[in-house]
């Protein structure tokens, strides 16, 4: 498999209890949500610029890294997999909302990781179920993709 370089823009750094979203109109990052006491993002959460997922937004990526990042930081990454999921909106609409998982090329801690360990997949699924539940959504994991099929799904617009 050819390892493709993906640029990931971090919206919400790991350890943050505030969720930030990039606003393409103002071109600023806007705080969109405050998580309940004790809940925080386990890893950096960002997006792949120039892509569009089924929900109309760029593809979401969780970045496993040892680095201290910040909102707006761009990191060169490689995919190691994706959690396939269906999100049920409060109005009954269902949307395919996969969560891609990547590691930075410069990582020393995660450089040998080629797949997401099963235990970590389950933990991340639990995080996303709880996170989406805060907004009245239901996050339902429906499978896992290794890196090669995950790369195939990412389309640039």
N, C-alpha and C positions, 0 to 999 in steps of 0.2 A: 504494500500500500504506500502511495506517495503521501507524505505528511504535508498538509496544506497549512500555510500560515494564515491565521485569522486575527484580525484586529478586534479586540473587545474593549468597549468603552464601559468603565465601571460607573454604575449609577449609585449603588449602595455598597459601601465597604463592609467587610466581615466585622462582626461585633457590634454593628450599628443597630439601634432599636428604632431608628427612623428610616423610612423608605423614601428614596428620591427617584424622580422620573425626569428624563430629558424632555423638555418641551421644544419641539422643532420650530414653533412659531417665534417664541421669544429667544430661543437658542440658549436658555438657561436651564439649570437643574432645579426642580421644584420639589420641596418636601411634600409628599402626597399622603403620608400615613405615619402615625406613631404606634408602634407595637406595644402590647400590654407589658407591664412590669415583668422582667425576667426573660422576655422573648427577644431574641436578636438573630440577625442573619449569621449562619454558621460559616459562610464563605462569602467572598465578593460576588455581587450580582451585577450583571451588566447586559449589554446587547451588542450584536454584530451590525455595525453601520452598513447601510446599503442593501439590507435584506428586508423581506416582508413575510411575516408568518401569517397563518390563517386569521388571527385576530386583527390583522392590519398593521401591527407594530413590528419593529425589527425582532429577529430571533433573540430570545432570552438565553443567557449563558451564566452558569455558576462557575466561578474560577477557583480551583483549589490551589492555594499558594501559601507560602510562608511570608510573603511580602506585606508590608503596611502600605495600603493604597489609599486613594481618596476619590471622592466623587469627581468625575470628569477625566480621570486618568485613563490612558489607553495602553493596553498590554498586548503584545504579540503572543498568541496562544496556539495550541493544537488541541483538537477535540480528542477526548478519550471515551465518549459515549453520550447517551441521551436517555432520559426517562420519558417514555411515551405516556401521554396523559390526555384525558378528556376533562374539561372543566364545564360543570353545569352552572350556568348563571342563575341568579335569583328569579329571572323572568322565564326560566325553563329552556333557554337556548343552550345548546351544547357546542363547545368549541374545542378543536384539537389544540392543545397547549403544551407542547413538548418542552422539556427543560434540558438544554444542552449542558454538558459538563466538559470543562477544558482545564488545561494546566499551562502556565507560562513557559515559553521556551527557555527562559533564564532560571527557572526553578531548579534548585539543587535537591530539595526535599522530595518533590514529586516527579523528577525527571525520568525515573524508571517506570512510572505508572502508565500502563497502556490501556487498562480497563478500570472501571470503578468497582472496587470490592463490593460484593453483595451486601455486606453489613452496612456499608456507607450508603448504598442505593436505598435500602430500607429506611435509614435515618433521614435521608434527604426527602424521600417520599412523605415521611411523617411530618417533616418541617413544612413542606408545601401544602399538605392537607390542613394543618393547623393555620398556616398563613392565609390560605384562600378562604378558610372557614370564617376568619375575621370579617371578611367582606360579604358573607352570606353565600359564597360560592362553594361548590363541592369539587375537590380535586381528586380524580380517580385515576391512579396509575394503571396503564393497560399493557405495559411491557417495557423492555429495555433494548436499546440499540448499541452495538459496538461502534467504534470510531468510523469504520468505512461506510456503513449504511447511514450513519448520522451525517457525515460529510455530504453524501448524495442528496440529502433532503434540503440542504441549505442552498437557496437560490438568491442570487444578487439581482436587484432591479435597476 
